[in-house]
Amino acid sequence: MPEFDYPKPISKLLTLGEVQRTPQWRDYLALGFGPGHVPDLIRMALDDGLHHAKSDSSEVWATVHAWRALAQLHAEDAAEPLTRLLIRIDEFGDDWVGEDIPRAFGILGPAAIPTLRDYLADSAHGVWARVAAANGLQEIADRHPHTRDDVIAILVGQLEHFDEQDRTLNACIVSDLVCDLKAVTAAPIIEKAYAAGRVDVAVLGDWEDAQVYLGLLNERQTTAPNYIAVEQPELAATLAETAQALQSLAHQFGAQEFASLQHRSDEPKKPTRRKRRRKRKR
C-alpha cells in the first residue's frame, strides 16, 4: 500500500472510507479542521495518487472528504484549485467529481462565482467539465439566494453563445435555468437555442417541456417524442433489440426462472468509488 504523507488531523481522512450519497454531509469541522489546514486539504483533494488508489480502499475516498472539508471551511483559496479536478469528468468519467464538486462549490459560497464564470466561458475545457462549472453556479444560487440574479445573468450570457457551443452543454445550462432556477426571464434565449436546433433534447426535453418547467404552459400541447430516438437513433434501436431479447428469454426460461436470474444480478456488491459519466436526469 502506498504511503501518503499528511499531518494530523488531515491524515484522518485517509481512514474514513466510503462517502455516503446523502443530503447531509459529515461535519468535518468536528474533526478539528480550521483555516490553517486549507493548504494540506487542497493538496489532498488534488492528490493524483489518491484519485488512482484502489477502488475498494479507504484512501480513494480521501479526496472527496478533503474537498467536502474545504467547502465547509468556506475556503475561498480552494475555488481555483478545485476547478482543476473538473478535467477528470471528461478524461476519466469521474462521476464523484461531476456530481459532488458542484455541490461543494455551493457550500463554499459566492466567492467561487468569478472562478466558475471564467471556467465555464473557456471553450478549452471539456464539455462535462464546463457543465459541472455551470452546475456549481446553480448550486451557489440555490444556497445563497442573494446571488440568484447574478448567476442567472452569467448562465444566460453563456447560453447566448449557443450557436458555437456543444448542444449538450447548452442543454445542461438550460436545465439549470429552467429546472433549478426557474428563470422565466431566460425564456427568450432558451427559445432561440431550441429553435436553432442547438439543444440536446435527450437531456431535458424540447421547448414545450422547458415552458412547462418554467410555468409558461400548464401542460404539453403536443405528444412528447422519443427523445433518445431523436438524439441517438442507433442507441434507441439497440435498446429496442435488447428489450425484445429479454422478452424472448423470459418466454424461453419462464417468468419465475427469469425473475430469479434478475434477482441474482441485483444482489448488492461491495461499494467502490465508481468513475463514470452520466447525463443529467430529467
DRENMAR-196488 format. One line per 10 residues: number of its first residue (from 0); their letters; for each residue z negated, x, y negated of N, C-alpha, C. Coordinates in nm, 2 decimals. Each point is the difference from the previous one (the first is absolute). Layout:
N
NUM	a	Z:X:Y:Z:X:Y:Z:X:Y | ...
end
This chain:
282
0	mpefdypkpi	0.00:0.08:0.12:0.00:-0.08:-0.12:0.00:0.09:-0.12 | 0.09:-0.03:-0.10:0.00:0.09:-0.12:-0.12:-0.02:-0.08 | -0.04:0.11:-0.08:-0.11:-0.01:-0.08:0.04:-0.04:-0.14 | -0.07:-0.09:-0.06:0.03:-0.04:-0.14:-0.12:0.03:-0.09 | 0.02:0.08:-0.10:-0.10:0.06:-0.08:-0.03:-0.09:-0.12 | -0.10:-0.08:0.01:-0.05:-0.08:-0.11:-0.15:0.00:-0.01 | -0.05:0.01:-0.12:-0.14:0.00:-0.02:-0.06:-0.14:0.02 | -0.14:0.00:0.02:-0.06:-0.13:0.00:-0.01:-0.06:-0.14 | 0.00:-0.13:-0.02:0.02:-0.10:0.10:0.14:-0.04:0.04 | 0.10:0.08:-0.06:0.14:-0.03:0.03:0.03:0.01:0.15
10	sklltlgevq	-0.07:0.09:0.07:0.02:0.02:0.14:-0.03:-0.12:0.08 | -0.09:-0.09:-0.05:-0.04:-0.12:0.07:0.12:-0.09:0.03 | 0.10:0.01:-0.09:0.12:-0.09:0.02:0.08:0.04:0.12 | -0.02:0.13:0.05:0.08:0.04:0.12:-0.05:-0.07:0.13 | -0.12:-0.06:-0.01:-0.06:-0.05:0.12:-0.01:-0.16:0.00 | 0.03:-0.06:-0.11:-0.01:-0.14:-0.01:0.09:-0.08:0.09 | 0.12:0.06:0.03:0.09:-0.07:0.09:0.08:-0.11:-0.06 | 0.03:-0.09:0.09:0.10:-0.11:-0.03:-0.04:-0.08:-0.12 | 0.10:-0.03:-0.09:-0.02:-0.08:-0.12:0.04:-0.14:0.04 | -0.08:-0.10:-0.04:0.03:-0.14:0.03:0.08:-0.06:-0.11
20	rtpqwrdyla	0.10:-0.08:0.04:0.08:-0.07:-0.10:-0.07:-0.13:-0.04 | -0.10:0.01:-0.08:-0.08:-0.11:-0.05:0.00:0.00:-0.15 | -0.02:-0.12:-0.06:0.00:-0.01:-0.15:-0.11:0.09:-0.06 | -0.11:0.01:0.07:-0.12:0.07:-0.05:0.01:0.14:0.05 | 0.01:0.10:-0.09:0.00:0.14:0.04:-0.15:0.05:0.02 | -0.01:0.10:0.08:-0.13:0.07:0.01:-0.05:0.05:-0.14 | -0.13:0.00:-0.03:-0.05:0.05:-0.12:-0.01:0.16:0.01 | 0.10:0.07:-0.05:0.00:0.14:0.01:-0.10:0.07:-0.10 | -0.03:-0.07:-0.10:-0.09:0.06:-0.10:-0.14:0.01:0.06 | -0.03:-0.09:0.10:-0.13:0.00:0.07:-0.01:0.13:0.09
30	lgfgpghvpd	0.11:0.07:0.02:0.00:0.12:0.08:-0.04:0.12:-0.09 | -0.01:-0.02:-0.13:-0.04:0.11:-0.08:0.11:0.05:-0.09 | 0.12:-0.06:0.00:0.11:0.05:-0.08:-0.02:-0.03:-0.15 | 0.04:0.10:-0.08:0.00:-0.01:-0.14:0.12:0.07:-0.07 | 0.01:0.00:-0.13:0.11:0.06:-0.07:0.02:0.14:0.04 | -0.10:0.08:0.03:0.02:0.14:0.04:0.07:0.02:0.13 | 0.01:-0.10:0.08:0.07:0.01:0.13:0.15:-0.04:-0.01 | 0.04:-0.04:-0.12:0.14:-0.04:-0.01:0.10:0.11:0.05 | -0.01:0.12:-0.05:0.10:0.10:0.04:0.01:0.02:0.15 | -0.11:0.00:0.08:0.00:0.01:0.14:0.06:-0.12:0.07
40	lirmalddgl	-0.03:-0.12:-0.06:0.05:-0.12:0.06:0.15:-0.01:-0.02 | 0.05:0.05:-0.11:0.15:0.00:-0.02:0.06:0.10:0.10 | -0.07:0.11:0.02:0.06:0.10:0.10:0.00:-0.06:0.14 | -0.10:-0.08:0.03:0.00:-0.06:0.13:0.10:-0.11:0.01 | 0.02:-0.08:-0.10:0.10:-0.11:0.00:0.14:0.06:0.02 | 0.02:0.12:-0.05:0.14:0.06:0.01:0.01:0.09:0.12 | -0.10:0.02:0.07:0.00:0.11:0.11:0.10:-0.04:0.11 | 0.10:0.08:0.00:0.11:-0.02:0.10:-0.05:0.01:0.14 | -0.09:0.09:0.03:-0.05:0.02:0.13:-0.08:-0.13:0.05 | -0.07:-0.06:-0.09:-0.07:-0.12:0.04:0.10:-0.12:0.02
50	hhaksdssev	0.10:-0.01:-0.08:0.10:-0.10:0.01:0.07:0.01:0.14 | 0.01:0.12:0.05:0.07:0.02:0.12:-0.09:0.03:0.12 | -0.13:-0.03:-0.02:-0.09:0.02:0.11:0.03:-0.10:0.11 | -0.06:0.02:0.12:0.03:-0.09:0.11:-0.03:-0.15:-0.04 | 0.09:-0.09:0.04:-0.01:-0.14:-0.05:-0.13:-0.07:0.05 | -0.06:0.05:0.11:-0.12:-0.06:0.05:-0.13:0.07:-0.03 | 0.02:0.10:-0.10:-0.12:0.08:-0.04:-0.07:-0.07:-0.12 | -0.12:0.04:-0.02:-0.07:-0.05:-0.12:0.05:0.07:-0.13 | 0.05:0.13:0.02:0.04:0.07:-0.12:0.12:-0.06:-0.07 | 0.09:-0.07:0.08:0.12:-0.05:-0.06:-0.03:-0.11:-0.10
60	watvhawral	-0.12:-0.06:0.01:-0.04:-0.11:-0.09:-0.06:0.06:-0.13 | -0.03:0.12:0.00:-0.08:0.06:-0.12:0.08:-0.01:-0.13 | 0.13:0.01:0.01:0.08:-0.02:-0.13:-0.01:-0.13:-0.06 | -0.01:-0.11:0.09:-0.01:-0.13:-0.05:-0.14:-0.02:-0.06 | -0.10:0.05:0.06:-0.14:-0.01:-0.05:0.00:0.08:-0.14 | 0.07:0.11:-0.01:-0.01:0.08:-0.12:0.07:-0.08:-0.12 | 0.12:-0.06:0.02:0.06:-0.07:-0.11:-0.08:-0.13:-0.04 | -0.07:-0.06:0.10:-0.08:-0.11:-0.03:-0.12:0.04:-0.08 | -0.06:0.11:0.03:-0.11:0.05:-0.08:0.04:0.03:-0.14 | 0.12:0.06:-0.02:0.05:0.03:-0.13:0.02:-0.12:-0.08
70	aqlhaedaae	0.05:-0.11:0.07:0.02:-0.12:-0.07:-0.13:-0.06:-0.05 | -0.10:0.00:0.09:-0.13:-0.05:-0.04:-0.07:0.08:-0.11 | 0.03:0.13:-0.01:-0.05:0.08:-0.11:0.08:-0.02:-0.13 | 0.11:-0.08:0.01:0.09:-0.02:-0.12:0.04:0.13:-0.06 | 0.04:0.09:0.10:0.04:0.14:-0.04:0.13:0.00:-0.06 | 0.01:0.01:-0.14:0.12:0.00:-0.07:0.09:0.12:0.04 | -0.07:0.11:0.03:0.08:0.12:0.03:0.07:-0.01:0.13 | -0.04:-0.10:0.08:0.07:-0.01:0.13:0.13:-0.08:0.00 | 0.03:-0.07:-0.11:0.11:-0.09:-0.01:0.13:0.08:0.04 | 0.03:0.11:-0.07:0.13:0.07:0.02:0.00:0.06:0.14
80	pltrllirid	-0.11:0.07:0.05:0.00:0.06:0.13:0.02:-0.11:0.11 | -0.05:-0.12:-0.01:0.02:-0.10:0.10:0.14:-0.05:0.01 | 0.07:0.01:-0.11:0.15:-0.04:0.00:0.07:0.10:0.09 | -0.05:0.12:0.02:0.07:0.10:0.08:0.00:-0.05:0.15 | -0.09:-0.09:0.04:0.00:-0.05:0.13:0.11:-0.10:0.03 | 0.05:-0.06:-0.11:0.09:-0.12:0.02:0.13:0.05:0.08 | 0.04:0.12:-0.01:0.12:0.05:0.07:-0.02:-0.02:0.15 | -0.12:0.00:0.05:-0.02:-0.02:0.14:0.05:-0.13:0.05 | 0.01:-0.10:-0.08:0.04:-0.13:0.04:0.15:0.01:0.05 | 0.08:0.06:-0.08:0.14:0.01:0.03:0.03:0.11:0.11
90	efgddwvged	-0.08:0.11:-0.01:0.03:0.11:0.10:-0.06:-0.03:0.13 | -0.12:-0.06:0.01:-0.07:-0.01:0.13:-0.03:-0.15:0.03 | 0.04:-0.09:-0.08:-0.03:-0.14:0.02:-0.15:-0.03:0.01 | -0.08:0.07:-0.09:-0.14:0.00:0.01:-0.05:-0.13:-0.07 | -0.03:-0.10:0.08:-0.04:-0.13:-0.05:-0.14:0.00:-0.07 | -0.08:0.09:0.04:-0.13:0.01:-0.07:0.01:0.04:-0.14 | 0.09:0.09:-0.03:0.03:0.04:-0.13:0.06:-0.12:-0.08 | 0.10:-0.06:0.07:0.08:-0.10:-0.07:-0.09:-0.13:-0.03 | -0.10:-0.03:0.08:-0.07:-0.12:-0.02:-0.14:0.03:-0.07 | -0.06:0.12:0.03:-0.13:0.02:-0.05:-0.01:0.07:-0.14
100	iprafgilgp	0.10:0.09:-0.02:0.00:0.07:-0.13:0.02:-0.09:-0.12 | 0.09:-0.10:0.01:0.01:-0.10:-0.12:-0.14:-0.06:-0.02 | -0.07:-0.04:0.10:-0.13:-0.06:-0.02:-0.10:0.10:-0.06 | 0.01:0.12:0.04:-0.08:0.11:-0.06:0.02:0.01:-0.15 | 0.13:-0.01:-0.04:0.03:0.01:-0.14:-0.06:-0.12:-0.07 | 0.01:-0.12:0.06:-0.06:-0.11:-0.06:-0.15:0.01:-0.03 | -0.07:0.07:0.09:-0.14:0.02:-0.02:-0.03:0.11:-0.10 | 0.09:0.11:0.01:-0.01:0.11:-0.09:0.01:-0.05:-0.14 | 0.09:-0.09:-0.03:0.00:-0.07:-0.13:0.12:0.03:-0.09 | -0.01:-0.05:-0.12:0.11:0.01:-0.10:0.04:0.14:-0.04
110	aaiptlrdyl	-0.08:0.10:0.02:0.03:0.14:-0.03:0.13:0.04:0.08 | 0.02:-0.06:0.11:0.11:0.04:0.09:0.14:-0.07:-0.05 | -0.01:-0.09:-0.09:0.13:-0.07:-0.04:0.11:0.10:-0.05 | -0.03:0.09:-0.09:0.11:0.08:-0.05:0.06:0.09:0.12 | -0.08:0.05:0.09:0.05:0.08:0.11:0.09:-0.09:0.09 | -0.05:-0.12:0.03:0.08:-0.09:0.09:0.13:-0.04:-0.07 | -0.01:-0.03:-0.13:0.12:-0.04:-0.07:0.11:0.11:0.00 | -0.04:0.12:-0.02:0.09:0.11:0.00:0.06:0.02:0.14 | -0.09:-0.01:0.10:0.05:0.02:0.14:0.10:-0.10:0.04 | -0.03:-0.13:-0.03:0.09:-0.11:0.03:0.14:0.02:-0.07
120	adsahgvwar	0.00:0.05:-0.12:0.12:0.02:-0.07:0.09:0.11:0.05 | -0.06:0.09:0.07:0.07:0.12:0.05:0.08:-0.02:0.12 | 0.13:-0.01:-0.01:0.09:-0.03:0.11:0.01:0.11:0.11 | -0.06:0.11:-0.03:0.00:0.11:0.09:-0.09:-0.03:0.12 | -0.10:-0.09:-0.02:-0.09:-0.03:0.10:0.06:-0.10:0.10 | -0.05:-0.01:0.12:0.05:-0.09:0.10:-0.03:-0.14:-0.03 | 0.08:-0.09:0.06:-0.01:-0.14:-0.03:-0.14:-0.05:0.03 | -0.05:0.03:0.12:-0.13:-0.06:0.04:-0.12:0.07:-0.08 | 0.02:0.12:-0.04:-0.10:0.06:-0.09:0.00:-0.07:-0.13 | 0.11:-0.04:-0.05:0.01:-0.07:-0.13:-0.06:-0.14:0.02
130	vaaanglqei	0.03:-0.06:0.11:-0.06:-0.13:0.03:-0.15:0.00:-0.01 | -0.06:0.11:0.06:-0.14:0.02:0.00:-0.06:0.02:-0.14 | 0.08:0.07:-0.08:-0.04:0.01:-0.14:-0.01:-0.13:-0.07 | 0.11:-0.08:0.02:0.00:-0.14:-0.06:-0.12:-0.08:0.05 | -0.03:0.01:0.13:-0.11:-0.08:0.06:-0.13:0.05:-0.06 | -0.01:0.13:-0.03:-0.12:0.05:-0.06:-0.02:-0.06:-0.14 | 0.11:-0.01:-0.07:-0.01:-0.06:-0.14:-0.05:-0.15:0.02 | 0.06:-0.07:0.09:-0.04:-0.14:0.02:-0.15:-0.01:0.04 | -0.05:0.10:0.08:-0.14:0.00:0.04:-0.09:0.02:-0.12 | 0.04:0.09:-0.09:-0.08:0.02:-0.12:-0.01:-0.12:-0.08
140	adrhphtrdd	0.12:-0.07:-0.02:0.00:-0.12:-0.08:-0.09:-0.11:0.06 | 0.00:-0.01:0.14:-0.08:-0.10:0.07:-0.15:0.03:-0.02 | -0.04:0.12:0.00:-0.14:0.04:-0.01:-0.05:0.02:-0.15 | 0.10:0.02:-0.08:-0.04:0.02:-0.15:0.09:-0.09:-0.08 | -0.03:-0.13:-0.01:0.08:-0.10:-0.06:0.05:0.04:-0.14 | -0.07:0.08:-0.08:0.04:0.03:-0.13:0.12:0.09:0.00 | 0.04:0.05:0.11:0.12:0.09:0.01:0.12:-0.08:0.05 | -0.01:-0.13:0.03:0.10:-0.08:0.06:0.13:0.00:-0.08 | -0.01:-0.02:-0.13:0.12:-0.01:-0.08:0.08:0.14:-0.01 | -0.08:0.10:0.00:0.06:0.14:0.00:0.07:0.03:0.13
150	viailvgqle	-0.06:-0.04:0.11:0.06:0.02:0.13:0.12:-0.08:0.02 | 0.00:-0.13:-0.04:0.12:-0.08:0.00:0.11:0.06:-0.08 | -0.03:0.05:-0.11:0.10:0.06:-0.09:0.07:0.12:0.07 | -0.09:0.08:0.07:0.06:0.12:0.07:0.09:-0.04:0.11 | -0.05:-0.10:0.08:0.08:-0.05:0.12:0.13:-0.06:-0.05 | -0.01:-0.08:-0.10:0.13:-0.07:-0.05:0.09:0.11:-0.06 | -0.05:0.09:-0.07:0.08:0.11:-0.05:0.07:0.08:0.11 | -0.07:0.02:0.11:0.06:0.07:0.11:0.11:-0.09:0.07 | -0.03:-0.13:0.01:0.10:-0.09:0.07:0.12:-0.01:-0.09 | 0.00:0.03:-0.12:0.12:-0.01:-0.09:0.10:0.10:0.05
160	hfdeqdrtln	-0.04:0.10:0.08:0.10:0.10:0.06:0.05:-0.05:0.13 | -0.01:-0.13:0.03:0.03:-0.05:0.14:0.14:0.05:0.05 | 0.09:0.01:-0.09:0.14:0.03:0.04:0.01:0.14:0.06 | -0.09:0.09:-0.04:0.01:0.14:0.05:-0.11:0.03:0.09 | -0.08:-0.09:0.04:-0.12:0.02:0.09:0.03:-0.06:0.14 | -0.07:0.05:0.10:0.00:-0.05:0.13:-0.04:-0.15:0.01 | 0.07:-0.08:0.07:-0.02:-0.14:0.01:-0.14:-0.03:0.05 | -0.05:0.08:0.09:-0.13:-0.02:0.06:-0.11:0.03:-0.11 | 0.02:0.10:-0.08:-0.09:0.03:-0.10:-0.01:-0.12:-0.10 | 0.12:-0.05:-0.04:0.01:-0.11:-0.09:-0.08:-0.12:0.06
170	acivsdlvcd	0.02:-0.02:0.13:-0.07:-0.12:0.06:-0.15:0.02:0.00 | -0.05:0.12:0.02:-0.14:0.02:0.00:-0.06:-0.01:-0.14 | 0.07:0.04:-0.10:-0.04:-0.02:-0.13:-0.01:-0.15:-0.03 | 0.11:-0.07:0.04:0.00:-0.15:-0.02:-0.12:-0.06:0.07 | -0.03:0.05:0.12:-0.12:-0.06:0.07:-0.13:0.03:-0.07 | -0.02:0.11:-0.06:-0.12:0.03:-0.08:0.00:-0.10:-0.12 | 0.11:-0.02:-0.06:0.00:-0.08:-0.12:-0.02:-0.15:0.03 | 0.06:-0.04:0.11:0.00:-0.14:0.04:-0.12:-0.05:0.08 | -0.03:0.08:0.11:-0.10:-0.05:0.09:-0.14:0.04:-0.05 | -0.01:0.12:-0.06:-0.14:0.04:-0.04:-0.03:-0.02:-0.14
180	lkavtaapii	0.09:0.03:-0.09:-0.03:-0.01:-0.15:0.04:-0.14:-0.06 | 0.08:-0.07:0.08:0.04:-0.14:-0.05:0.06:0.02:-0.14 | 0.09:0.09:-0.02:0.05:0.04:-0.13:0.12:-0.09:-0.04 | -0.03:-0.12:-0.05:0.11:-0.09:-0.03:0.09:0.06:-0.11 | -0.05:0.08:-0.08:0.08:0.06:-0.11:0.10:0.09:0.06 | -0.01:0.04:0.12:0.09:0.10:0.07:0.12:-0.08:0.06 | 0.00:-0.13:0.00:0.10:-0.08:0.07:0.14:0.03:-0.05 | 0.03:0.02:-0.13:0.14:0.03:-0.04:0.06:0.13:0.07 | -0.08:0.11:0.00:0.06:0.12:0.06:0.00:-0.01:0.15 | -0.09:-0.07:0.06:0.00:-0.03:0.15:0.13:-0.08:0.03
190	ekayaagrvd	0.02:-0.10:-0.07:0.12:-0.08:0.03:0.13:0.08:-0.02 | 0.01:0.09:-0.09:0.11:0.09:-0.02:0.02:0.09:0.12 | -0.11:0.05:0.05:0.01:0.10:0.11:0.05:-0.08:0.13 | -0.05:-0.12:0.02:0.04:-0.08:0.11:0.15:-0.03:-0.01 | 0.04:-0.05:-0.12:0.14:-0.04:-0.03:0.10:0.12:0.03 | -0.05:0.12:-0.03:0.09:0.12:0.02:0.00:0.04:0.15 | -0.08:-0.06:0.08:-0.01:0.04:0.14:-0.08:0.13:0.02 | -0.09:0.03:-0.09:-0.07:0.13:0.01:-0.14:-0.02:0.04 | -0.03:-0.11:0.08:-0.14:-0.01:0.05:0.02:-0.03:0.15 | -0.08:0.08:0.08:0.00:-0.02:0.15:-0.08:-0.12:0.03
200	vavlgdweda	0.07:-0.11:0.04:-0.06:-0.13:0.02:-0.09:0.00:0.13 | 0.01:0.10:0.08:-0.08:0.01:0.12:-0.15:0.03:-0.03 | -0.02:0.05:-0.13:-0.14:0.04:-0.04:-0.08:-0.12:-0.04 | 0.06:-0.08:-0.09:-0.07:-0.11:-0.06:0.07:-0.14:0.02 | 0.13:0.01:0.00:0.08:-0.13:0.00:0.10:0.01:-0.11 | 0.06:-0.11:-0.03:0.10:-0.01:-0.11:-0.06:-0.05:-0.13 | 0.09:-0.02:-0.09:-0.04:-0.05:-0.14:-0.08:-0.13:0.01 | 0.04:-0.09:0.09:-0.07:-0.12:0.01:-0.15:0.02:0.04 | -0.01:0.09:0.10:-0.14:0.03:0.05:-0.08:0.06:-0.12 | 0.06:0.09:-0.07:-0.07:0.06:-0.11:-0.05:-0.11:-0.10
210	qvylgllner	0.09:-0.09:-0.03:-0.04:-0.11:-0.09:-0.11:-0.08:0.05 | 0.00:-0.03:0.13:-0.12:-0.07:0.06:-0.13:0.08:-0.01 | 0.01:0.13:0.02:-0.12:0.08:-0.01:-0.05:0.00:-0.15 | 0.09:0.00:-0.09:-0.04:0.00:-0.14:-0.04:-0.14:-0.05 | 0.02:-0.10:0.08:-0.03:-0.13:-0.05:0.11:-0.07:-0.08 | 0.12:0.06:-0.01:0.11:-0.06:-0.07:0.07:-0.11:0.08 | -0.02:0.00:0.13:0.05:-0.10:0.08:-0.12:-0.04:0.09 | 0.00:-0.13:0.03:-0.11:-0.05:0.10:0.04:0.03:0.14 | 0.13:0.00:0.03:0.04:0.04:0.13:0.15:0.04:0.00 | 0.05:0.06:0.11:0.14:0.04:0.00:0.09:-0.12:-0.02
220	qttapnyiav	0.12:0.02:-0.06:0.10:-0.10:-0.02:0.10:0.00:0.11 | 0.01:0.11:0.07:0.09:0.02:0.11:-0.07:0.05:0.12 | 0.07:-0.01:0.12:-0.06:0.06:0.12:0.00:0.15:0.00 | -0.12:0.06:0.03:-0.01:0.14:0.00:0.09:0.07:0.11 | 0.07:0.10:-0.04:0.08:0.07:0.10:-0.08:0.09:0.09 | 0.06:0.05:0.11:-0.07:0.10:0.08:0.02:0.14:-0.08 | -0.11:0.04:-0.06:0.01:0.12:-0.09:0.03:0.13:0.08 | -0.06:0.01:0.12:0.03:0.11:0.08:0.15:0.01:0.04 | 0.06:-0.12:0.03:0.14:0.00:0.03:0.08:0.03:-0.12 | -0.04:-0.03:-0.12:0.07:0.03:-0.12:0.00:0.15:-0.03
230	eqpelaatla	-0.12:0.06:0.01:-0.01:0.14:-0.03:0.03:0.10:0.11 | -0.03:-0.04:0.13:0.01:0.08:0.11:0.06:-0.07:0.12 | 0.13:-0.04:-0.01:0.06:-0.08:0.11:-0.01:0.06:0.14 | 0.01:0.14:0.00:0.00:0.06:0.13:-0.14:-0.01:0.06 | -0.11:0.01:-0.08:-0.13:-0.02:0.05:-0.03:-0.14:0.04 | 0.06:-0.10:-0.08:-0.02:-0.14:0.04:0.06:-0.03:0.13 | 0.12:0.06:0.03:0.07:-0.02:0.13:-0.08:0.06:0.11 | -0.06:0.12:-0.02:-0.08:0.07:0.10:-0.13:-0.09:0.03 | -0.06:-0.05:-0.10:-0.12:-0.08:0.02:0.04:-0.13:0.08 | 0.11:-0.06:-0.03:0.05:-0.12:0.07:0.02:0.04:0.15
240	etaqalqsla	0.06:0.11:0.02:0.03:0.05:0.14:-0.13:0.02:0.08 | -0.10:0.06:-0.07:-0.13:0.03:0.06:-0.07:-0.13:0.03 | 0.01:-0.10:-0.09:-0.07:-0.13:0.03:0.07:-0.06:0.12 | 0.13:0.01:0.01:0.06:-0.06:0.12:-0.04:0.07:0.13 | -0.01:0.13:-0.01:-0.04:0.08:0.12:-0.14:-0.04:0.04 | -0.09:-0.02:-0.10:-0.14:-0.03:0.03:-0.01:-0.14:0.07 | 0.09:-0.09:-0.05:0.00:-0.14:0.06:0.05:0.01:0.14 | 0.10:0.09:0.03:0.05:0.02:0.13:-0.11:0.05:0.09 | -0.07:0.10:-0.05:-0.11:0.06:0.08:-0.11:-0.11:0.04 | -0.03:-0.08:-0.10:-0.10:-0.10:0.02:0.04:-0.10:0.10
250	hqfgaqefas	0.13:-0.03:0.00:0.06:-0.09:0.10:0.00:0.06:0.14 | 0.03:0.13:0.00:0.01:0.08:0.13:-0.13:0.02:0.07 | -0.10:0.04:-0.08:-0.13:0.03:0.06:-0.10:-0.12:0.00 | 0.03:-0.10:-0.07:-0.09:-0.11:-0.01:-0.09:0.01:-0.12 | -0.04:-0.10:-0.06:-0.08:0.00:-0.13:-0.13:0.07:0.02 | -0.07:-0.02:0.12:-0.13:0.06:0.02:0.01:0.15:0.01 | 0.09:0.05:0.08:0.01:0.14:0.02:0.05:0.07:-0.13 | 0.09:-0.06:-0.08:0.05:0.05:-0.12:-0.12:0.01:-0.10 | -0.08:-0.10:-0.01:-0.11:-0.01:-0.09:-0.10:0.12:0.04 | -0.02:0.02:0.13:-0.08:0.11:0.04:0.05:0.14:-0.05
260	lqhrsdepkk	0.13:0.02:0.01:0.06:0.12:-0.05:-0.02:0.02:-0.15 | 0.01:-0.11:-0.07:-0.02:0.01:-0.15:-0.15:0.03:-0.03 | -0.09:-0.06:0.08:-0.14:0.02:-0.02:-0.03:0.15:0.02 | 0.05:0.06:0.10:-0.03:0.14:0.03:0.06:0.09:-0.11 | 0.11:-0.04:-0.06:0.06:0.09:-0.10:-0.07:-0.01:-0.13 | -0.08:-0.11:-0.02:-0.08:-0.02:-0.12:-0.14:0.05:0.01 | -0.04:0.07:0.11:-0.13:0.05:0.02:-0.03:0.10:-0.11 | -0.12:0.00:-0.06:-0.03:0.10:-0.11:0.00:0.14:0.05 | 0.05:0.09:-0.09:0.01:0.14:0.03:-0.09:0.07:-0.10 | -0.03:0.13:0.04:-0.08:0.08:-0.09:0.06:0.01:-0.14
270	ptrrkrrrkr	-0.08:-0.02:-0.10:0.06:0.00:-0.14:0.04:0.14:-0.03 | 0.12:0.01:-0.07:0.05:0.12:-0.05:0.04:-0.02:-0.14 | 0.02:0.11:-0.08:0.06:-0.02:-0.14:0.15:-0.01:0.02 | 0.05:-0.12:-0.01:0.14:-0.02:0.02:0.08:0.04:-0.12 | 0.12:0.05:0.02:0.09:0.04:-0.11:0.13:-0.07:0.01 | 0.01:-0.11:-0.07:0.13:-0.07:0.01:0.02:-0.07:-0.14 | 0.13:-0.03:-0.03:0.03:-0.07:-0.12:0.03:-0.14:0.02 | -0.06:-0.09:-0.08:0.03:-0.14:0.02:0.04:-0.06:-0.13 | 0.09:-0.10:0.00:0.03:-0.08:-0.12:-0.11:-0.09:-0.03 | -0.01:-0.03:-0.13:-0.10:-0.09:-0.05:0.02:-0.13:0.06
280	kr	-0.11:-0.07:0.05:0.01:-0.12:0.07:0.02:-0.12:-0.10 | 0.08:-0.09:0.03:0.02:-0.12:-0.08:-0.12:-0.09:0.00
end
